[in-house]
């Protein structure tokens, strides 16, 4: 016979002893201060819950309505009814719990990515005048990091990078959590949510059909869906453009022109092609910058006249805006429209004839490059047919950097004279020079020093320390304009002073801007035009371009001819005796 011990009664004394024995634990259980606070404060808990729900909904609605252009960032844009929210609500209501959570997380992350891409579009519009290219533009972040380091210092650059990364992670996480939270709320109140969805759907359809607007902004919105379609189309165009441009880059009107039929009217001339960073139309025409810049150009004209030089000037429309200077350089030199990193990679990996390459092909010139902005290996020198490149490490500079600019323009030109131009040569030079002192953030700006005191650049230490803080300029649009104008004045003065001192009867200078400055300086919807000038003592040089309609002197008239920058190469080659032979 079996005995059921579980129901066996203990004596009273034994039962009392058993009840007094505490449960076996490793120690006392810890109770957090907020444990059970919802029960103790039900009103506050309810208010907090609804506050978080409202914040989650506001974050999602804001992300769905977030514009991708700076001018559309208005409060009214965020009060629209997004159709994506209505459709998403309907999906969440009908899905079972587990699929609903998966879809909610993916939807939140996708919405976070779209918001990040829209913010990148806004940033790129502000600095480069175009949206972010998800195929080509990732490589620009390394340049951005280097720019921040030069502008804000290493600690400032690290801090800014960490802050941006933290913002990206936070946005993705918060967006995913918000959508999950809202999906759970919809599931708990599915009947009420269904009615609300039907009402909002009807309102959205009505507002769309009647084009209902408030303060000029349509109530109904499908912005996110449109942006997705836009990005897909942009990717398709990018991939198609690379393939088509590869074919265009292989065609060249002067590819097979014999050396003795190239640049015959410039034989014996000492050539300089010089780019001035961010020298755009706004420098000459903006009411804040123009007075100082125009005064400098007028003074420079007088210096040239006294030295026996003359100049003609016009306008070129750059392939880039606000940055990516190498796109402007390659467009001008190659005669091809290089407006993207993909096109740049394609053309620089090929053998398309550049202006410097045309001079080299004749066998009548030696080609050199002075590139103070180049701080690492530069394989593109092969594409440009430059025999010798003097980068930032080869110019003997011992002074300080001026934010991004590795050295003042006056020093770079002085080093060019000392290392290259001032020495004896069997052939004349074709020199490509890129000046950098007018690169943003335009603080601190170098000052012109007596030529015999330039030395190794140490004299600039005191000037750099006394200069303005980049952080003070970056945050003030008016100060940015003023300092930008001063930097252009400095660069133009450095170049013209060099030409007057070291130029001779055979010197021919072609100088231009690579692109306009960023929109904070040039203004919203500014043109992409940059000034271009040809300066020479020999009147025959300028006679060759008499039919171009350019303006006498260094200041092109407002209505002077405007060409695409890619048109210059062929016009220049033709004007100076080159015979097309594709």
C-alpha positions as CSV (number, residue, x, y, z in Angstrom):
1,X,0.0,0.0,0.0
2,X,1.4,3.4,-1.0
3,X,1.5,6.4,1.2
4,X,0.7,10.0,-0.1
5,X,3.3,12.0,1.7
6,X,2.2,15.3,0.2
7,X,-1.0,15.3,2.2
8,X,0.5,14.0,5.4
9,X,-0.3,16.3,8.3
10,X,2.6,17.5,10.5
11,X,2.4,18.0,14.2
12,X,1.6,21.6,15.2
13,X,5.1,22.2,16.4
14,X,6.6,20.8,13.3
15,X,4.2,22.8,11.1
16,X,5.1,26.0,12.7
17,X,8.8,25.3,12.3
18,X,8.3,24.6,8.6
19,X,6.3,27.7,8.0
20,X,9.0,29.8,9.6
21,X,11.8,28.5,7.3
22,X,12.5,31.2,4.6
23,X,12.8,30.1,1.0
24,X,16.2,29.2,-0.2
25,X,17.7,32.3,-1.9
26,X,21.1,33.7,-2.5
27,X,20.2,36.9,-0.6
28,X,17.5,39.5,-0.3
29,X,15.7,40.5,-3.5
30,X,16.6,44.0,-4.6
31,X,13.7,46.3,-5.4
32,X,14.4,49.3,-7.7
33,X,13.0,52.7,-6.6
34,X,10.6,52.9,-9.6
35,X,9.3,49.3,-9.1
36,X,5.5,49.5,-9.0
37,X,5.4,53.2,-9.7
38,X,2.6,52.7,-12.2
39,X,0.4,51.3,-9.5
40,X,1.3,54.1,-7.1
41,X,0.9,56.9,-9.7
42,X,-1.7,55.7,-12.3
43,X,-2.5,59.2,-13.5
44,X,1.2,60.1,-14.2
45,X,1.8,56.7,-15.8
46,X,-1.2,57.2,-18.2
47,X,0.0,60.7,-19.1
48,X,3.6,59.5,-19.7
49,X,2.3,56.7,-21.9
50,X,0.3,59.0,-24.1
51,X,3.1,61.5,-24.2
52,X,5.5,58.9,-25.5
53,X,2.8,57.7,-28.0
54,X,2.4,61.3,-29.3
55,X,6.2,61.8,-29.6
56,X,6.5,58.5,-31.5
57,X,3.7,59.6,-33.9
58,X,5.2,63.0,-34.3
59,X,8.6,61.6,-35.1
60,X,7.2,59.3,-37.8
61,X,5.0,62.0,-39.3
62,X,8.0,64.4,-39.3
63,X,10.2,61.8,-41.1
64,X,7.5,61.1,-43.7
65,X,7.1,64.8,-44.4
66,X,10.8,65.7,-44.2
67,X,11.8,67.7,-47.3
68,X,15.1,67.1,-49.0
69,X,15.8,70.7,-50.1
70,X,16.7,73.5,-47.8
71,X,14.1,76.0,-49.1
72,X,11.2,73.6,-48.2
73,X,12.1,73.4,-44.5
74,X,9.0,75.1,-43.2
75,X,6.7,74.2,-40.3
76,X,3.7,73.9,-42.7
77,X,5.5,71.0,-44.4
78,X,5.2,68.9,-41.3
79,X,1.5,69.4,-40.9
80,X,0.6,67.4,-44.0
81,X,-1.2,64.1,-44.1
82,X,1.2,61.5,-45.5
83,X,-0.4,58.7,-47.5
84,X,2.4,56.3,-46.4
85,X,1.2,56.6,-42.8
86,X,-2.4,55.7,-43.8
87,X,-1.2,52.7,-45.8
88,X,1.2,51.6,-43.1
89,X,-1.6,51.8,-40.4
90,X,-3.8,49.6,-42.5
91,X,-1.1,47.0,-42.9
92,X,-0.3,47.0,-39.2
93,X,-3.9,46.5,-38.2
94,X,-4.4,43.3,-40.2
95,X,-1.0,41.6,-39.5
96,X,-0.6,39.0,-36.8
97,X,1.7,39.9,-33.9
98,X,5.0,38.4,-35.0
99,X,4.9,39.5,-38.7
100,X,3.7,42.9,-37.5
101,X,6.7,43.4,-35.3
102,X,9.1,42.3,-38.1
103,X,7.4,44.7,-40.6
104,X,7.4,47.5,-38.0
105,X,11.1,47.2,-37.3
106,X,11.9,47.1,-41.0
107,X,9.6,50.0,-41.8
108,X,11.1,52.1,-38.9
109,X,14.7,51.4,-40.1
110,X,13.7,52.2,-43.7
111,X,12.1,55.4,-42.7
112,X,15.2,56.3,-40.6
113,X,17.4,55.7,-43.7
114,X,15.2,57.9,-45.8
115,X,15.3,60.7,-43.3
116,X,19.1,60.4,-43.2
117,X,19.3,60.6,-47.0
118,X,17.0,63.6,-47.0
119,X,19.3,65.4,-44.5
120,X,22.3,64.5,-46.7
121,X,20.4,66.0,-49.7
122,X,20.0,69.2,-47.7
123,X,23.6,69.3,-46.7
124,X,24.8,68.6,-50.3
125,X,22.5,71.2,-51.7
126,X,23.9,73.8,-49.2
127,X,27.5,73.0,-50.1
128,X,27.6,71.5,-53.6
129,X,24.3,72.7,-55.1
130,X,23.0,69.2,-55.8
131,X,21.5,66.2,-53.9
132,X,23.4,63.3,-52.5
133,X,24.3,60.5,-54.9
134,X,24.0,57.1,-53.1
135,X,26.2,55.5,-55.7
136,X,29.1,58.0,-56.0
137,X,29.3,60.3,-53.1
138,X,30.3,58.0,-50.2
139,X,34.0,58.7,-51.0
140,X,33.5,62.4,-50.3
141,X,33.1,61.7,-46.5
142,X,36.9,61.1,-46.3
143,X,37.4,64.6,-47.7
144,X,34.8,66.0,-45.3
145,X,36.7,64.4,-42.4
146,X,40.0,65.9,-43.6
147,X,38.3,69.3,-44.0
148,X,36.9,69.2,-40.5
149,X,40.3,68.3,-39.1
150,X,41.9,71.2,-40.8
151,X,39.1,73.6,-39.8
152,X,38.2,72.5,-36.3
153,X,41.4,70.7,-35.3
154,X,41.7,66.9,-34.6
155,X,39.6,66.9,-31.4
156,X,36.9,69.0,-33.0
157,X,36.8,66.7,-36.0
158,X,36.6,63.7,-33.9
159,X,33.8,65.3,-31.8
160,X,31.8,66.2,-34.8
161,X,32.2,62.8,-36.3
162,X,31.1,61.1,-33.1
163,X,28.2,63.4,-32.8
164,X,27.0,62.7,-36.4
165,X,27.4,58.9,-35.9
166,X,25.5,59.1,-32.6
167,X,22.7,61.0,-34.3
168,X,22.5,58.5,-37.1
169,X,22.3,55.5,-34.7
170,X,19.8,57.4,-32.5
171,X,17.6,58.2,-35.4
172,X,17.5,54.6,-36.7
173,X,16.8,53.2,-33.2
174,X,14.2,55.8,-32.3
175,X,12.5,55.4,-35.6
176,X,12.3,51.6,-35.3
177,X,11.1,51.8,-31.7
178,X,8.5,54.4,-32.6
179,X,7.0,52.4,-35.4
180,X,6.9,49.2,-33.2
181,X,5.2,51.2,-30.4
182,X,2.6,52.6,-32.7
183,X,1.9,49.2,-34.3
184,X,1.3,47.7,-30.9
185,X,-1.1,50.6,-30.1
186,X,-3.0,50.0,-33.3
187,X,-3.3,46.3,-32.6
188,X,-4.7,47.0,-29.1
189,X,-7.3,49.5,-30.5
190,X,-7.9,47.9,-33.9
191,X,-11.6,48.9,-34.2
192,X,-11.0,52.5,-33.4
193,X,-7.8,52.5,-35.6
194,X,-9.7,51.0,-38.5
195,X,-12.3,53.8,-38.4
196,X,-9.7,56.5,-38.1
197,X,-7.8,55.0,-41.1
198,X,-10.9,55.1,-43.2
199,X,-11.6,58.7,-42.3
200,X,-8.0,59.8,-42.9
201,X,-7.9,57.9,-46.2
202,X,-11.1,59.7,-47.3
203,X,-9.7,63.1,-46.3
204,X,-6.5,62.4,-48.1
205,X,-8.3,61.4,-51.3
206,X,-10.5,64.4,-51.1
207,X,-7.7,66.8,-50.5
208,X,-5.7,65.3,-53.4
209,X,-8.7,65.5,-55.8
210,X,-9.5,69.1,-54.8
211,X,-5.8,70.2,-54.5
212,X,-6.6,71.6,-51.0
213,X,-3.8,73.7,-49.6
214,X,-3.0,75.6,-46.5
215,X,-0.5,78.5,-46.7
216,X,0.4,77.3,-50.2
217,X,1.3,73.8,-49.0
218,X,-0.9,70.8,-50.2
219,X,-2.6,69.0,-47.3
220,X,-2.2,65.6,-48.9
221,X,1.4,64.2,-49.1
222,X,3.1,61.3,-50.8
223,X,6.6,62.8,-50.3
224,X,8.3,59.6,-49.1
225,X,7.0,57.5,-51.9
226,X,8.0,60.2,-54.4
227,X,11.5,60.4,-52.9
228,X,11.9,56.6,-53.1
229,X,11.0,56.7,-56.7
230,X,13.3,59.7,-57.3
231,X,16.2,57.9,-55.7
232,X,15.7,54.8,-57.7
233,X,15.5,56.9,-60.9
234,X,18.7,58.8,-59.8
235,X,20.6,55.5,-59.3
236,X,19.4,54.3,-62.7
237,X,20.6,57.5,-64.4
238,X,23.9,57.3,-62.6
239,X,24.6,53.8,-63.8
240,X,23.4,54.6,-67.3
241,X,25.4,57.9,-67.4
242,X,28.6,56.1,-66.6
243,X,28.2,53.7,-69.5
244,X,27.2,56.5,-71.9
245,X,30.0,58.8,-70.8
246,X,32.6,56.1,-71.3
247,X,31.6,56.2,-75.0
248,X,31.7,60.0,-75.2
249,X,35.1,60.2,-73.5
250,X,36.6,58.1,-76.3
251,X,35.7,60.7,-78.9
252,X,38.1,63.7,-79.3
253,X,38.2,66.2,-82.1
254,X,42.0,66.6,-81.6
255,X,42.9,63.1,-80.7
256,X,44.8,62.4,-83.9
257,X,46.1,65.9,-84.6
258,X,49.8,65.7,-85.5
259,X,52.1,67.5,-83.0
260,X,53.2,70.0,-85.6
261,X,49.5,71.1,-86.0
262,X,48.8,71.7,-82.3
263,X,49.1,75.2,-80.7
264,X,51.2,76.6,-83.5
265,X,50.5,80.2,-82.6
266,X,51.8,79.8,-79.0
267,X,55.2,78.3,-79.8
268,X,57.9,79.8,-77.6
269,X,55.3,81.2,-75.1
270,X,55.7,80.5,-71.4
271,X,52.3,79.2,-70.4
272,X,50.5,79.3,-67.0
273,X,47.1,77.9,-66.4
274,X,46.0,78.9,-62.9
275,X,42.9,78.0,-60.9
276,X,41.8,80.3,-58.1
277,X,39.8,78.3,-55.5
278,X,36.0,79.2,-55.4
279,X,36.5,82.3,-57.5
280,X,32.9,82.8,-58.9
281,X,30.6,85.3,-60.4
282,X,29.3,86.2,-57.0
283,X,32.7,87.6,-56.0
284,X,32.4,90.3,-58.7
285,X,28.7,91.0,-58.5
286,X,27.4,90.3,-55.0
287,X,26.8,93.7,-53.1
288,X,28.8,92.6,-50.1
289,X,31.8,91.0,-51.8
290,X,31.9,93.0,-55.0
291,X,33.2,96.4,-53.8
292,X,36.4,95.0,-52.3
293,X,37.0,92.4,-55.1
294,X,36.3,94.9,-57.9
295,X,38.6,97.4,-56.3
296,X,41.3,94.7,-56.3
297,X,40.7,93.9,-60.0
298,X,40.8,97.5,-60.9
299,X,44.1,98.0,-59.1
300,X,45.4,94.8,-60.7
301,X,44.4,96.1,-64.2
302,X,46.5,99.2,-63.5
303,X,49.5,97.1,-62.4
304,X,49.2,95.0,-65.5
305,X,49.0,98.1,-67.7
306,X,52.1,99.6,-66.2
307,X,54.0,96.4,-66.7
308,X,53.0,96.2,-70.4
309,X,50.3,93.4,-70.0
310,X,46.8,93.4,-71.3
311,X,43.9,91.1,-70.5
312,X,40.5,89.8,-71.8
313,X,37.9,88.2,-69.6
314,X,34.6,86.3,-70.0
315,X,32.5,83.8,-68.1
316,X,32.5,80.0,-67.9
317,X,29.8,77.8,-66.4
318,X,31.4,75.3,-64.1
319,X,30.5,71.7,-63.9
320,X,30.5,71.8,-60.1
321,X,29.4,74.2,-57.4
322,X,30.6,74.9,-53.8
323,X,33.3,72.2,-53.8
324,X,34.7,69.1,-55.7
325,X,37.2,71.4,-57.4
326,X,38.7,68.5,-59.3
327,X,35.5,68.3,-61.4
328,X,36.0,71.9,-62.5
329,X,39.7,71.3,-63.2
330,X,39.1,68.2,-65.3
331,X,36.2,69.8,-67.2
332,X,38.3,72.8,-68.2
333,X,41.4,70.8,-69.1
334,X,39.7,67.9,-70.9
335,X,36.8,69.7,-72.8
336,X,34.4,67.1,-71.3
337,X,31.5,67.9,-68.9
338,X,32.8,66.2,-65.7
339,X,30.0,66.8,-63.2
340,X,30.2,63.6,-61.1
341,X,32.7,61.4,-59.4
342,X,31.9,58.6,-61.8
343,X,32.7,60.7,-64.8
344,X,35.9,61.9,-63.2
345,X,37.0,58.3,-62.6
346,X,36.1,57.4,-66.2
347,X,38.0,60.3,-67.9
348,X,41.1,60.2,-65.7
349,X,41.5,56.5,-66.3
350,X,41.5,57.0,-70.0
351,X,43.7,58.9,-72.6
352,X,41.5,61.9,-73.5
353,X,43.6,64.8,-74.6
354,X,43.9,67.6,-72.0
355,X,45.2,71.2,-72.5
356,X,48.4,70.3,-70.7
357,X,48.6,67.1,-72.7
358,X,48.2,69.0,-75.9
359,X,51.2,71.3,-75.0
360,X,53.2,68.2,-74.1
361,X,52.3,66.3,-77.2
362,X,53.8,69.0,-79.4
363,X,57.2,68.3,-77.8
364,X,57.8,72.1,-77.6
365,X,57.0,72.5,-73.9
366,X,57.9,70.9,-70.6
367,X,54.9,70.4,-68.3
368,X,54.9,71.0,-64.6
369,X,52.2,71.2,-61.9
370,X,52.2,73.2,-58.7
371,X,49.6,71.6,-56.4
372,X,49.8,72.8,-52.8
373,X,46.4,71.2,-52.1
374,X,47.6,67.7,-53.0
375,X,48.6,66.0,-49.8
376,X,48.8,62.4,-50.9
377,X,49.6,60.3,-54.0
378,X,48.1,61.9,-57.2
379,X,47.9,59.4,-60.0
380,X,45.9,61.8,-62.1
381,X,49.2,63.5,-63.1
382,X,49.5,60.8,-65.8
383,X,46.1,61.7,-67.3
384,X,47.1,65.4,-67.4
385,X,50.4,64.6,-68.9
386,X,52.3,66.6,-66.3
387,X,56.0,65.7,-66.2
388,X,56.6,66.8,-62.7
389,X,54.2,67.7,-59.9
390,X,55.2,69.8,-56.9
391,X,52.7,68.9,-54.2
392,X,52.4,70.3,-50.6
393,X,55.4,68.2,-49.4
394,X,57.7,69.4,-52.2
395,X,57.4,73.1,-52.0
396,X,59.7,73.6,-48.9
397,X,57.0,75.2,-46.8
398,X,57.8,75.5,-43.1
399,X,54.9,77.7,-42.0
400,X,51.5,76.9,-40.6
401,X,48.4,75.7,-42.5
402,X,45.6,78.2,-42.9
403,X,42.6,75.9,-42.1
404,X,42.3,73.6,-45.2
405,X,44.9,75.5,-47.3
406,X,48.3,74.1,-46.8
407,X,50.2,77.3,-47.6
408,X,49.5,80.9,-48.7
409,X,49.2,81.5,-52.4
410,X,52.1,84.0,-52.3
411,X,54.4,81.4,-50.9
412,X,53.2,78.7,-53.5
413,X,54.0,81.1,-56.4
414,X,57.3,82.1,-54.8
415,X,58.3,78.4,-54.5
416,X,57.2,77.9,-58.1
417,X,59.6,80.7,-59.1
418,X,62.5,79.3,-57.0
419,X,62.1,75.6,-57.8
420,X,60.9,75.8,-61.5
421,X,60.2,79.0,-63.3
422,X,63.3,80.8,-62.3
423,X,65.7,78.1,-63.5
424,X,67.0,77.8,-67.1
425,X,65.1,75.5,-69.4
426,X,65.7,74.1,-72.8
427,X,62.0,74.5,-73.6
428,X,59.3,76.9,-72.4
429,X,57.1,75.7,-69.6
430,X,53.4,74.8,-69.6
431,X,52.6,75.2,-65.9
432,X,49.4,74.2,-64.2
433,X,49.0,75.9,-60.8
434,X,46.1,75.5,-58.3
435,X,45.9,78.2,-55.7
436,X,44.1,77.3,-52.4
437,X,44.0,80.4,-50.1
438,X,40.4,81.2,-51.0
439,X,39.2,77.7,-49.9
440,X,36.5,77.7,-47.3
441,X,36.2,78.4,-44.3
442,X,38.0,81.6,-45.2
443,X,39.6,82.0,-41.8
444,X,42.4,82.7,-41.1
445,X,43.4,84.4,-44.3
446,X,47.0,85.0,-45.1
447,X,48.4,88.5,-45.7
448,X,50.7,89.7,-48.4
449,X,54.3,90.1,-47.1
450,X,57.3,91.7,-48.7
451,X,58.6,89.4,-51.3
452,X,62.1,89.2,-49.8
453,X,60.6,88.1,-46.5
454,X,58.6,85.1,-47.8
455,X,61.6,82.7,-47.1
456,X,60.5,79.2,-46.0
457,X,57.1,80.5,-44.8
458,X,57.9,80.9,-41.1
459,X,56.9,84.5,-41.3
460,X,53.2,83.3,-41.6
461,X,53.2,81.9,-38.1
462,X,52.3,85.2,-36.5
463,X,49.8,86.0,-39.3
464,X,48.0,82.7,-38.8
465,X,47.8,83.1,-35.0
466,X,46.4,86.6,-35.4
467,X,43.8,85.5,-37.9
468,X,40.1,84.8,-37.2
469,X,38.7,81.6,-35.9
470,X,37.0,79.4,-38.5
471,X,34.2,78.6,-36.1
472,X,33.2,82.3,-35.9
473,X,33.0,82.5,-39.7
474,X,31.2,79.2,-40.4
475,X,28.2,80.2,-38.3
476,X,27.7,83.7,-39.7
477,X,26.6,84.2,-43.4
478,X,27.6,87.8,-43.5
479,X,31.0,87.2,-42.1
480,X,31.5,84.3,-44.5
481,X,30.8,86.6,-47.4
482,X,33.1,89.3,-46.1
483,X,36.0,86.9,-45.4
484,X,35.4,85.1,-48.7
485,X,35.7,88.4,-50.6
486,X,39.0,89.1,-48.7
487,X,40.4,85.7,-49.6
488,X,39.7,86.3,-53.3
489,X,41.3,89.7,-53.1
490,X,44.4,88.1,-51.6
491,X,44.6,85.3,-54.2
492,X,44.2,87.7,-57.2
493,X,46.7,90.1,-55.7
494,X,49.2,87.3,-55.2
495,X,48.9,86.0,-58.7
496,X,49.0,89.4,-60.4
497,X,52.0,90.6,-58.3
498,X,53.8,87.4,-59.3
499,X,53.1,88.0,-63.0
500,X,54.2,91.6,-62.9
501,X,57.4,90.7,-61.1
502,X,58.4,87.5,-62.9
503,X,56.5,87.6,-66.2
504,X,58.2,88.5,-69.5
505,X,57.3,89.3,-73.1
506,X,56.6,85.6,-73.7
507,X,54.4,84.9,-70.7
508,X,50.8,84.0,-71.2
509,X,48.6,83.5,-68.2
510,X,45.1,81.9,-68.3
511,X,43.4,82.0,-64.9
512,X,39.9,81.3,-63.7
513,X,37.8,80.1,-60.8
514,X,37.0,76.4,-60.5
515,X,33.5,76.9,-59.1
516,X,31.3,79.3,-57.1
517,X,31.5,79.3,-53.3
518,X,28.8,77.5,-51.3
519,X,25.3,78.9,-51.3
520,X,25.6,80.5,-47.9
521,X,28.0,82.9,-49.7
522,X,26.9,82.9,-53.3
523,X,23.2,82.8,-52.4
524,X,20.4,80.4,-53.2
525,X,19.9,79.6,-56.9
526,X,23.1,81.4,-57.8
527,X,24.6,80.7,-61.2
528,X,27.5,78.4,-61.6
529,X,29.5,81.0,-63.6
530,X,33.2,81.7,-62.9
531,X,35.4,84.5,-64.4
532,X,38.1,83.5,-66.8
533,X,40.9,85.7,-68.1
534,X,43.8,85.5,-70.6
535,X,46.7,87.9,-69.8
536,X,49.7,88.5,-72.1
537,X,52.2,91.2,-73.2
538,X,52.3,90.1,-76.8
539,X,49.3,91.7,-78.5
540,X,49.1,88.9,-81.1
541,X,48.0,86.5,-78.3
542,X,44.9,88.5,-77.5
543,X,44.3,89.3,-81.2
544,X,43.7,85.6,-81.7
545,X,40.6,85.8,-79.5
546,X,39.3,89.1,-80.6
547,X,36.1,87.5,-82.0
548,X,35.3,85.9,-78.6
549,X,33.5,89.1,-77.5
550,X,35.3,89.1,-74.1
551,X,35.7,92.2,-71.9
552,X,38.9,94.2,-71.8
553,X,40.7,93.8,-68.4
554,X,40.1,91.4,-65.6
555,X,36.5,92.2,-64.9
556,X,34.1,90.6,-67.3
557,X,30.9,92.6,-68.0
558,X,27.7,91.2,-66.6
559,X,26.5,90.4,-70.1
560,X,29.9,89.1,-71.4
561,X,29.7,85.8,-73.3
562,X,29.0,82.7,-71.1
563,X,30.3,79.3,-72.3
564,X,30.1,75.9,-70.7
565,X,33.5,75.3,-69.1
566,X,33.8,72.2,-71.2
567,X,33.7,74.3,-74.4
568,X,36.9,76.2,-73.6
569,X,39.5,73.6,-74.6
570,X,38.4,73.2,-78.2
571,X,37.9,77.0,-78.6
572,X,41.4,77.7,-77.2
573,X,43.1,75.0,-79.3
574,X,41.4,76.2,-82.4
575,X,42.1,79.9,-81.7
576,X,45.8,79.2,-81.4
577,X,46.4,77.2,-84.5
578,X,45.3,73.7,-83.8
579,X,43.8,71.6,-86.5
580,X,41.0,69.2,-85.6
581,X,41.6,65.6,-86.5
582,X,39.4,63.1,-84.7
